[in-house]
Amino acid sequence: MGQIRLVWFLFLCLLGHEGLAKGVLGLACNWGLQSTHPLPPNIVVRLLKDNGFNKVKLFEADTGALKALGRSGIQVMVGIPNDMLASLASAVGNAEAWVKQNVSYYISTHGTDIRSVAIGNEPFLHSYKDMFVRTTLPALENIQAALIKAGLGKQVKVTIPLNADVYQTDSGLPSGGNFRPELLDLMTKIIKFLQENGGFITINIYPFLSLQADPSFPKEYAFFNNTASPLVDGSIVYTNVYDANFDTLISALEKNGFGRMPIVVGEVGWPTDGDPNGNIDNAKRFNQALISRIIQDQGSPKRRTPPDVYIFSLLDEDHKSTLPGNFERHWGIFKYDGSVKYPLDMGNGRALVPAKGVKYLAKQWCVMSPSASSSDPNTLAQSITYACENADCTSLGYGSSCGNLDAQSNASYAFNSYFQTMNQSKEACSFNNLATITNVDPSKPPCRFEIMIDTRKQKAARTPFKSSASKMEGIFAALVVVLGLVICGVH
């Protein structure tokens, strides 16, 4: 039992880091927009409705998404990115302009059912090193004032999505929960303000991240239906880390006089790729049990009334930063194109319904040419690095769906990712004459060589995401492939 307590404490320390089915009250999810080839917003809205989602959280006030959600019957939480907090905190006029442009306009003109505004996203993460500590509360206060001035104070509520690392437990048990000492005063002010204005707390809980970050974490305890040893806290027995985490927050609220504060779980889910624990089987196991809890109105031991729970996420996003890990681009319960990754019972035996009306690029792929020579490994390495810096290669590598490919197929995967990201431009399949275009699908299950959505008529493709993490990813992929080609003597 002592081991479980220690693991639970480590979990809290390590958490740093989107038409209703008959008989179902409705589901909520996060709709992320960081994709090089995003699904058209109207298709996404239909996807939401077809699968029983009646609440959605956006991380930014995206025009296309907010228009498409108009008169859809879907309730919307619209987010404000962290990099806007300083401006909103500096002057209430800035907040009034933001509310007018991103809330009032869509409600009055498009009938978008905006119910809440999320101020920032996990602004108090340890990794941000207090960057947003001074601006978050003033931004919250100014947005609330702007909503009141716009006549939306009762209709649209405010919240701050928080990571679970804002609270901790010195005893290793949920009953010992309290807010981090350096945040206690600020959190008390924020919660008091939210309470006075009818707002709510939004908390993000990620059992996967504790498992990914701590090799000693008991894997079974990360799931709901498990065989793990329970955590006993007085008269309460915790059978999974999600409930224990949530009730640690409840204890923190109770200790500070906010025992009845409304809570929303803003993000919870499991990725399908990019990590040994991020795979289809684990994601299906976790998310099916999560959805079943939501459908059955199951709360936690300390708060039986269930909160709204926003599943993370609806769709994969190949434009996200990989700094936290390669799994970041693979959280969707649907693939990037709205196709079903794995079966889920969405209530009363209803299965997931894929997106309809999706238009793709031509059925062609870019692969390493059979006649390509590996006599100049530097040229090949540079080509693969370039491809992976400008496209998504996160399915390659240990623990990933394409981790068991041979070296030549790895190179082909990198080349094709870039080729598809560049809308299958002929010039995008050159790579110093190492690659060629083929009409034969090179996919090797479970590794899928993607064909991108045709977004050229929607709008110009976004500039490919580049980061230090993606550069390292490209360099690593290149080294692995070149070494394999040299060893195997591929010509």
SEKOLLUM-680861 format. One record per residue (C-alpha): residue number from 1; residue in three letters; x, y, z. Coordinates in nm, 3 decimals. Example, Ala and Ser with C-alpha at 12.3 -4.5 7.8 and 13.67 -1.06 7.14 Angstrom:
  nr rest      px      py      pz
   1  Ala   1.230  -0.450   0.780
   2  Ser   1.367  -0.106   0.714
// end
This chain:
  nr rest      px      py      pz
   1  Met   0.000   0.000   0.000
   2  Gly   0.289   0.232   0.073
   3  Gln   0.414   0.181  -0.281
   4  Ile   0.078   0.288  -0.425
   5  Arg   0.084   0.601  -0.208
   6  Leu   0.432   0.688  -0.329
   7  Val   0.332   0.630  -0.691
   8  Trp   0.023   0.846  -0.647
   9  Phe   0.233   1.129  -0.507
  10  Leu   0.476   1.098  -0.798
  11  Phe   0.181   1.106  -1.037
  12  Leu   0.067   1.441  -0.900
  13  Cys   0.417   1.579  -0.928
  14  Leu   0.459   1.458  -1.283
  15  Leu   0.133   1.591  -1.422
  16  Gly   0.275   1.885  -1.602
  17  His   0.196   1.892  -1.893
  18  Glu  -1.188   1.837  -2.751
  19  Gly  -2.805   1.506  -3.273
  20  Leu  -2.790   1.315  -2.940
  21  Ala  -2.797   0.939  -2.924
  22  Lys  -3.123   0.816  -2.787
  23  Gly  -3.109   0.781  -2.411
  24  Val  -2.774   0.962  -2.383
  25  Leu  -2.754   1.302  -2.215
  26  Gly  -2.478   1.412  -2.451
  27  Leu  -2.102   1.402  -2.477
  28  Ala  -1.839   1.672  -2.484
  29  Cys  -1.502   1.687  -2.660
  30  Asn  -1.214   1.911  -2.761
  31  Trp  -1.190   2.020  -3.122
  32  Gly  -0.827   2.103  -3.195
  33  Leu  -0.740   2.299  -3.508
  34  Gln  -0.365   2.247  -3.542
  35  Ser  -0.367   2.051  -3.866
  36  Thr  -0.195   2.113  -4.198
  37  His  -0.504   1.985  -4.380
  38  Pro  -0.801   2.039  -4.147
  39  Leu  -1.142   1.891  -4.210
  40  Pro  -1.390   2.153  -4.332
  41  Pro  -1.573   2.293  -4.027
  42  Asn  -1.918   2.195  -4.156
  43  Ile  -1.802   1.833  -4.186
  44  Val  -1.664   1.842  -3.831
  45  Val  -1.991   1.979  -3.693
  46  Arg  -2.182   1.700  -3.861
  47  Leu  -1.930   1.450  -3.722
  48  Leu  -1.996   1.588  -3.373
  49  Lys  -2.373   1.561  -3.410
  50  Asp  -2.366   1.216  -3.570
  51  Asn  -2.174   1.085  -3.269
  52  Gly  -2.381   1.240  -2.992
  53  Phe  -2.153   1.530  -2.895
  54  Asn  -2.354   1.831  -2.782
  55  Lys  -2.071   2.025  -2.621
  56  Val  -1.737   2.123  -2.769
  57  Lys  -1.432   2.315  -2.649
  58  Leu  -1.225   2.525  -2.890
  59  Phe  -0.876   2.641  -2.798
  60  Glu  -0.914   2.960  -2.998
  61  Ala  -1.188   3.170  -3.153
  62  Asp  -1.161   3.017  -3.500
  63  Thr  -1.391   3.187  -3.751
  64  Gly  -1.473   2.876  -3.954
  65  Ala  -1.549   2.663  -3.650
  66  Leu  -1.764   2.926  -3.476
  67  Lys  -1.966   2.993  -3.791
  68  Ala  -2.021   2.622  -3.858
  69  Leu  -2.135   2.568  -3.499
  70  Gly  -2.404   2.832  -3.541
  71  Arg  -2.757   2.697  -3.485
  72  Ser  -2.615   2.346  -3.458
  73  Gly  -2.752   2.272  -3.113
  74  Ile  -2.396   2.229  -2.984
  75  Gln  -2.286   2.429  -2.680
  76  Val  -1.946   2.594  -2.717
  77  Met  -1.660   2.677  -2.483
  78  Val  -1.428   2.913  -2.669
  79  Gly  -1.069   2.951  -2.554
  80  Ile  -0.824   3.238  -2.533
  81  Pro  -0.457   3.142  -2.596
  82  Asn  -0.201   3.217  -2.328
  83  Asp  -0.015   3.463  -2.550
  84  Met  -0.318   3.694  -2.541
  85  Leu  -0.342   3.712  -2.161
  86  Ala  -0.105   4.006  -2.120
  87  Ser  -0.299   4.221  -2.366
  88  Leu  -0.635   4.136  -2.211
  89  Ala  -0.499   4.198  -1.862
  90  Ser  -0.354   4.536  -1.953
  91  Ala  -0.680   4.711  -2.043
  92  Val  -1.049   4.628  -2.013
  93  Gly  -1.096   4.788  -2.355
  94  Asn  -0.893   4.508  -2.510
  95  Ala  -1.118   4.254  -2.341
  96  Glu  -1.428   4.437  -2.463
  97  Ala  -1.297   4.431  -2.820
  98  Trp  -1.223   4.059  -2.794
  99  Val  -1.570   3.978  -2.657
 100  Lys  -1.738   4.189  -2.924
 101  Gln  -1.546   4.022  -3.206
 102  Asn  -1.537   3.665  -3.082
 103  Val  -1.845   3.617  -2.865
 104  Ser  -2.117   3.876  -2.924
 105  Tyr  -2.077   3.865  -3.302
 106  Tyr  -2.115   3.488  -3.336
 107  Ile  -2.404   3.470  -3.092
 108  Ser  -2.603   3.750  -3.258
 109  Thr  -2.509   3.695  -3.623
 110  His  -2.465   3.318  -3.651
 111  Gly  -2.664   3.187  -3.357
 112  Thr  -2.359   3.013  -3.211
 113  Asp  -2.443   2.882  -2.864
 114  Ile  -2.136   3.008  -2.678
 115  Arg  -2.178   2.916  -2.312
 116  Ser  -1.834   2.986  -2.168
 117  Val  -1.498   3.149  -2.229
 118  Ala  -1.178   2.970  -2.123
 119  Ile  -0.913   3.219  -2.014
 120  Gly  -0.577   3.072  -2.116
 121  Asn  -0.485   2.706  -2.118
 122  Glu  -0.300   2.554  -1.822
 123  Pro  -0.131   2.890  -1.751
 124  Phe   0.026   2.779  -1.421
 125  Leu   0.223   2.481  -1.549
 126  His   0.558   2.435  -1.377
 127  Ser   0.725   2.448  -1.718
 128  Tyr   0.597   2.803  -1.783
 129  Lys   0.798   2.928  -1.483
 130  Asp   0.537   3.179  -1.363
 131  Met   0.514   3.341  -1.707
 132  Phe   0.137   3.390  -1.678
 133  Val   0.092   3.415  -1.302
 134  Arg   0.049   3.793  -1.301
 135  Thr  -0.176   3.824  -1.607
 136  Thr  -0.426   3.538  -1.573
 137  Leu  -0.648   3.681  -1.298
 138  Pro  -0.659   4.036  -1.444
 139  Ala  -0.746   3.888  -1.785
 140  Leu  -1.021   3.684  -1.622
 141  Glu  -1.159   3.993  -1.446
 142  Asn  -1.153   4.203  -1.764
 143  Ile  -1.323   3.938  -1.977
 144  Gln  -1.594   3.903  -1.714
 145  Ala  -1.643   4.280  -1.711
 146  Ala  -1.660   4.280  -2.091
 147  Leu  -1.923   4.005  -2.093
 148  Ile  -2.134   4.199  -1.845
 149  Lys  -2.105   4.515  -2.052
 150  Ala  -2.212   4.317  -2.361
 151  Gly  -2.520   4.190  -2.178
 152  Leu  -2.383   3.835  -2.171
 153  Gly  -2.285   3.808  -1.806
 154  Lys  -2.552   3.551  -1.724
 155  Gln  -2.546   3.363  -2.054
 156  Val  -2.169   3.318  -2.094
 157  Lys  -1.961   3.200  -1.799
 158  Val  -1.586   3.227  -1.745
 159  Thr  -1.332   2.965  -1.645
 160  Ile  -0.959   2.890  -1.651
 161  Pro  -0.849   2.546  -1.776
 162  Leu  -0.595   2.423  -1.523
 163  Asn  -0.349   2.137  -1.524
 164  Ala  -0.369   1.897  -1.230
 165  Asp  -0.030   2.017  -1.111
 166  Val  -0.193   2.322  -0.947
 167  Tyr  -0.273   2.093  -0.653
 168  Gln  -0.079   1.828  -0.463
 169  Thr  -0.100   1.597  -0.165
 170  Asp   0.175   1.572   0.094
 171  Ser   0.021   1.256   0.240
 172  Gly   0.000   1.077  -0.094
 173  Leu  -0.376   1.044  -0.044
 174  Pro  -0.661   1.245  -0.201
 175  Ser  -0.774   1.360   0.143
 176  Gly  -0.443   1.544   0.180
 177  Gly  -0.503   1.755  -0.128
 178  Asn  -0.435   2.127  -0.135
 179  Phe  -0.316   2.382  -0.387
 180  Arg   0.055   2.431  -0.440
 181  Pro   0.179   2.667  -0.166
 182  Glu   0.308   2.927  -0.412
 183  Leu  -0.032   2.928  -0.588
 184  Leu  -0.261   2.905  -0.285
 185  Asp  -0.333   3.277  -0.253
 186  Leu  -0.382   3.324  -0.627
 187  Met  -0.601   3.015  -0.661
 188  Thr  -0.816   3.132  -0.371
 189  Lys  -0.870   3.468  -0.541
 190  Ile  -0.949   3.305  -0.875
 191  Ile  -1.196   3.056  -0.732
 192  Lys  -1.367   3.324  -0.524
 193  Phe  -1.405   3.539  -0.837
 194  Leu  -1.541   3.248  -1.039
 195  Gln  -1.786   3.161  -0.765
 196  Glu  -1.913   3.519  -0.736
 197  Asn  -1.972   3.537  -1.111
 198  Gly  -2.130   3.196  -1.165
 199  Gly  -1.820   3.049  -1.326
 200  Phe  -1.661   2.710  -1.274
 201  Ile  -1.323   2.540  -1.243
 202  Thr  -1.191   2.349  -1.542
 203  Ile  -0.931   2.082  -1.468
 204  Asn  -0.734   1.864  -1.712
 205  Ile  -0.654   1.511  -1.594
 206  Tyr  -0.419   1.279  -1.785
 207  Pro  -0.354   0.930  -1.643
 208  Phe  -0.155   0.854  -1.960
 209  Leu   0.103   1.120  -1.879
 210  Ser   0.187   0.970  -1.541
 211  Leu   0.232   0.632  -1.704
 212  Gln   0.442   0.784  -1.981
 213  Ala   0.662   0.987  -1.744
 214  Asp   0.719   0.739  -1.459
 215  Pro   0.838   0.382  -1.531
 216  Ser   0.737   0.277  -1.178
 217  Phe   0.375   0.384  -1.215
 218  Pro   0.145   0.077  -1.201
 219  Lys  -0.001   0.060  -1.550
 220  Glu  -0.329  -0.096  -1.447
 221  Tyr  -0.407   0.190  -1.208
 222  Ala  -0.422   0.428  -1.506
 223  Phe  -0.733   0.250  -1.638
 224  Phe  -1.086   0.235  -1.500
 225  Asn  -1.148  -0.137  -1.545
 226  Asn  -0.829  -0.275  -1.396
 227  Thr  -0.666  -0.529  -1.169
 228  Ala  -0.452  -0.280  -0.975
 229  Ser  -0.426  -0.275  -0.598
 230  Pro  -0.666  -0.007  -0.470
 231  Leu  -0.566   0.305  -0.282
 232  Val  -0.738   0.319   0.058
 233  Asp  -0.802   0.666   0.200
 234  Gly  -0.991   0.627   0.525
 235  Ser  -1.336   0.495   0.437
 236  Ile  -1.286   0.557   0.064
 237  Val  -1.131   0.306  -0.173
 238  Tyr  -0.986   0.438  -0.499
 239  Thr  -0.963   0.189  -0.782
 240  Asn  -0.815   0.423  -1.045
 241  Val  -0.596   0.731  -1.060
 242  Tyr  -0.856   0.946  -1.239
 243  Asp  -1.093   0.939  -0.940
 244  Ala  -0.807   0.982  -0.694
 245  Asn  -0.681   1.283  -0.887
 246  Phe  -1.025   1.443  -0.913
 247  Asp  -1.093   1.397  -0.542
 248  Thr  -0.757   1.550  -0.454
 249  Leu  -0.896   1.866  -0.615
 250  Ile  -1.219   1.827  -0.417
 251  Ser  -1.015   1.809  -0.096
 252  Ala  -0.820   2.119  -0.194
 253  Leu  -1.145   2.307  -0.256
 254  Glu  -1.297   2.190   0.073
 255  Lys  -0.991   2.299   0.270
 256  Asn  -1.026   2.651   0.133
 257  Gly  -1.401   2.693   0.175
 258  Phe  -1.514   2.606  -0.180
 259  Gly  -1.653   2.257  -0.129
 260  Arg  -1.948   2.312  -0.364
 261  Met  -1.758   2.481  -0.646
 262  Pro  -1.868   2.350  -0.989
 263  Ile  -1.599   2.158  -1.177
 264  Val  -1.558   2.064  -1.542
 265  Val  -1.300   1.813  -1.665
 266  Gly  -1.165   2.004  -1.963
 267  Glu  -0.936   1.738  -2.108
 268  Val  -0.898   1.364  -2.058
 269  Gly  -0.809   1.095  -2.307
 270  Trp  -0.546   0.857  -2.443
 271  Pro  -0.323   0.879  -2.755
 272  Thr  -0.290   0.604  -3.015
 273  Asp   0.066   0.649  -3.139
 274  Gly   0.408   0.797  -3.071
 275  Asp   0.477   0.613  -2.744
 276  Pro   0.495   0.250  -2.626
 277  Asn   0.183   0.306  -2.412
 278  Gly   0.016   0.519  -2.677
 279  Asn  -0.152   0.258  -2.894
 280  Ile  -0.493   0.156  -3.026
 281  Asp  -0.559  -0.109  -2.761
 282  Asn  -0.485   0.116  -2.464
 283  Ala  -0.675   0.410  -2.612
 284  Lys  -0.982   0.198  -2.681
 285  Arg  -0.970   0.050  -2.333
 286  Phe  -0.941   0.386  -2.160
 287  Asn  -1.184   0.586  -2.372
 288  Gln  -1.454   0.319  -2.381
 289  Ala  -1.457   0.300  -2.003
 290  Leu  -1.454   0.680  -1.984
 291  Ile  -1.751   0.712  -2.219
 292  Ser  -1.938   0.442  -2.027
 293  Arg  -1.888   0.641  -1.704
 294  Ile  -2.019   0.954  -1.870
 295  Ile  -2.325   0.775  -2.009
 296  Gln  -2.395   0.617  -1.668
 297  Asp  -2.364   0.954  -1.489
 298  Gln  -2.085   0.823  -1.269
 299  Gly  -1.904   1.069  -1.048
 300  Ser  -1.613   1.026  -0.805
 301  Pro  -1.624   0.888  -0.448
 302  Lys  -1.624   1.239  -0.298
 303  Arg  -1.855   1.398  -0.553
 304  Arg  -2.118   1.160  -0.684
 305  Thr  -2.269   1.419  -0.918
 306  Pro  -2.067   1.378  -1.239
 307  Pro  -1.898   1.678  -1.399
 308  Asp  -1.907   1.764  -1.766
 309  Val  -1.615   1.575  -1.920
 310  Tyr  -1.452   1.692  -2.245
 311  Ile  -1.280   1.402  -2.420
 312  Phe  -0.939   1.486  -2.563
 313  Ser  -0.958   1.482  -2.850
 314  Leu  -1.192   1.459  -3.147
 315  Leu  -0.929   1.450  -3.424
 316  Asp  -0.557   1.391  -3.467
 317  Glu  -0.356   1.710  -3.531
 318  Asp  -0.041   1.680  -3.739
 319  His   0.052   2.044  -3.681
 320  Lys   0.097   2.024  -3.304
 321  Ser   0.430   2.069  -3.132
 322  Thr   0.603   1.745  -3.040
 323  Leu   0.799   1.899  -2.751
 324  Pro   0.594   1.707  -2.490
 325  Gly   0.631   1.388  -2.695
 326  Asn   0.552   1.234  -3.033
 327  Phe   0.216   1.123  -2.896
 328  Glu   0.092   1.484  -2.902
 329  Arg  -0.032   1.452  -3.260
 330  His  -0.231   1.134  -3.198
 331  Trp  -0.495   1.203  -2.929
 332  Gly  -0.799   1.191  -3.158
 333  Ile  -1.067   0.923  -3.136
 334  Phe  -1.084   0.988  -3.511
 335  Lys  -0.797   1.007  -3.758
 336  Tyr  -0.708   1.340  -3.914
 337  Asp  -0.969   1.284  -4.187
 338  Gly  -1.255   1.187  -3.957
 339  Ser  -1.223   0.813  -4.021
 340  Val  -1.272   0.580  -3.724
 341  Lys  -0.955   0.465  -3.548
 342  Tyr  -1.113   0.196  -3.332
 343  Pro  -1.470   0.095  -3.240
 344  Leu  -1.642   0.264  -2.946
 345  Asp  -1.990   0.212  -2.806
 346  Met  -2.131   0.565  -2.782
 347  Gly  -2.440   0.457  -2.591
 348  Asn  -2.719   0.206  -2.652
 349  Gly  -2.493   0.008  -2.880
 350  Arg  -2.433   0.297  -3.119
 351  Ala  -2.094   0.281  -3.287
 352  Leu  -1.876   0.571  -3.396
 353  Val  -1.984   0.722  -3.726
 354  Pro  -1.707   0.847  -3.960
 355  Ala  -1.703   1.188  -4.124
 356  Lys  -1.907   1.221  -4.442
 357  Gly  -1.829   1.413  -4.760
 358  Val  -1.450   1.420  -4.719
 359  Lys  -1.256   1.495  -5.040
 360  Tyr  -0.905   1.361  -5.076
 361  Leu  -0.605   1.428  -5.294
 362  Ala  -0.528   1.177  -5.571
 363  Lys  -0.447   0.817  -5.481
 364  Gln  -0.074   0.851  -5.518
 365  Trp   0.220   0.829  -5.285
 366  Cys   0.585   0.936  -5.279
 367  Val   0.829   0.655  -5.194
 368  Met   1.199   0.591  -5.209
 369  Ser   1.294   0.490  -5.559
 370  Pro   1.395   0.123  -5.598
 371  Ser   1.692   0.242  -5.804
 372  Ala   1.805   0.497  -5.544
 373  Ser   2.161   0.451  -5.423
 374  Ser   2.271   0.475  -5.060
 375  Ser   2.630   0.542  -5.165
 376  Asp   2.589   0.899  -5.036
 377  Pro   2.428   0.857  -4.694
 378  Asn   2.464   1.227  -4.616
 379  Thr   2.234   1.324  -4.902
 380  Leu   1.973   1.070  -4.789
 381  Ala   2.000   1.185  -4.428
 382  Gln   1.953   1.549  -4.527
 383  Ser   1.649   1.460  -4.738
 384  Ile   1.481   1.264  -4.458
 385  Thr   1.561   1.535  -4.205
 386  Tyr   1.406   1.797  -4.430
 387  Ala   1.094   1.585  -4.484
 388  Cys   1.043   1.521  -4.113
 389  Glu   1.106   1.884  -4.018
 390  Asn   0.825   1.991  -4.250
 391  Ala   0.580   1.704  -4.210
 392  Asp   0.465   1.450  -3.952
 393  Cys   0.697   1.152  -3.897
 394  Thr   0.581   1.076  -3.542
 395  Ser   0.443   0.734  -3.638
 396  Leu   0.801   0.617  -3.697
 397  Gly   1.017   0.489  -3.416
 398  Tyr   0.996   0.263  -3.115
 399  Gly   0.648   0.210  -2.978
 400  Ser   0.479   0.359  -3.282
 401  Ser   0.254   0.209  -3.549
 402  Cys   0.529   0.229  -3.812
 403  Gly   0.811   0.130  -3.580
 404  Asn   0.869  -0.211  -3.739
 405  Leu   0.924  -0.097  -4.098
 406  Asp   1.249  -0.169  -4.278
 407  Ala   1.487   0.120  -4.340
 408  Gln   1.377   0.181  -4.699
 409  Ser   1.010   0.191  -4.596
 410  Asn   1.097   0.436  -4.321
 411  Ala   1.250   0.667  -4.579
 412  Ser   0.942   0.624  -4.798
 413  Tyr   0.716   0.714  -4.506
 414  Ala   0.908   1.036  -4.446
 415  Phe   0.905   1.128  -4.815
 416  Asn   0.533   1.058  -4.846
 417  Ser   0.447   1.263  -4.538
 418  Tyr   0.614   1.565  -4.692
 419  Phe   0.463   1.494  -5.036
 420  Gln   0.112   1.483  -4.894
 421  Thr   0.164   1.790  -4.676
 422  Met   0.270   1.977  -4.990
 423  Asn  -0.054   1.875  -5.165
 424  Gln   0.121   1.613  -5.378
 425  Ser   0.322   1.869  -5.569
 426  Lys   0.549   1.690  -5.816
 427  Glu   0.843   1.897  -5.694
 428  Ala   0.778   1.766  -5.342
 429  Cys   0.876   1.412  -5.446
 430  Ser   1.228   1.467  -5.569
 431  Phe   1.464   1.453  -5.272
 432  Asn   1.772   1.465  -5.495
 433  Asn   1.626   1.196  -5.722
 434  Leu   1.594   0.952  -5.431
 435  Ala   1.211   0.935  -5.450
 436  Thr   0.943   0.854  -5.702
 437  Ile   0.564   0.880  -5.726
 438  Thr   0.362   0.559  -5.724
 439  Asn  -0.006   0.468  -5.758
 440  Val   0.043   0.152  -5.551
 441  Asp  -0.043   0.198  -5.183
 442  Pro   0.278   0.126  -4.985
 443  Ser   0.094   0.093  -4.652
 444  Lys   0.194  -0.202  -4.434
 445  Pro  -0.068  -0.252  -4.160
 446  Pro  -0.076  -0.121  -3.897
 447  Cys   0.138   0.145  -4.065
 448  Arg  -0.072   0.365  -4.292
 449  Phe   0.083   0.585  -4.559
 450  Glu  -0.165   0.872  -4.556
 451  Ile  -0.331   1.060  -4.837
 452  Met  -0.423   1.411  -4.727
 453  Ile  -0.758   1.585  -4.744
 454  Asp  -0.790   1.813  -5.045
 455  Thr  -0.807   2.158  -4.886
 456  Arg  -0.687   2.359  -5.185
 457  Lys  -1.034   2.489  -5.263
 458  Gln  -1.093   2.574  -4.897
 459  Lys  -0.784   2.786  -4.841
 460  Ala  -0.411   2.776  -4.895
 461  Ala  -0.233   2.512  -4.691
 462  Arg  -0.079   2.639  -4.370
 463  Thr   0.295   2.676  -4.339
 464  Pro   0.435   2.347  -4.209
 465  Phe   0.509   2.356  -3.837
 466  Lys   0.873   2.370  -3.741
 467  Ser   1.016   2.337  -3.393
 468  Ser   1.334   2.222  -3.229
 469  Ala   1.153   1.899  -3.148
 470  Ser   1.056   1.836  -3.508
 471  Lys   1.412   1.908  -3.620
 472  Met   1.545   1.652  -3.374
 473  Glu   1.277   1.411  -3.492
 474  Gly   1.394   1.456  -3.851
 475  Ile   1.761   1.413  -3.765
 476  Phe   1.690   1.101  -3.559
 477  Ala   1.475   0.948  -3.833
 478  Ala   1.744   1.020  -4.089
 479  Leu   2.017   0.859  -3.883
 480  Val   1.808   0.546  -3.820
 481  Val   1.716   0.507  -4.186
 482  Val   2.064   0.572  -4.322
 483  Leu   2.218   0.326  -4.076
 484  Gly   1.963   0.065  -4.180
 485  Leu   2.027   0.121  -4.550
 486  Val   2.401   0.097  -4.505
 487  Ile   2.383  -0.219  -4.297
 488  Cys   2.135  -0.387  -4.531
 489  Gly   2.319  -0.274  -4.843
 490  Val   2.009  -0.132  -5.010
 491  His   2.078   0.009  -5.358
// end
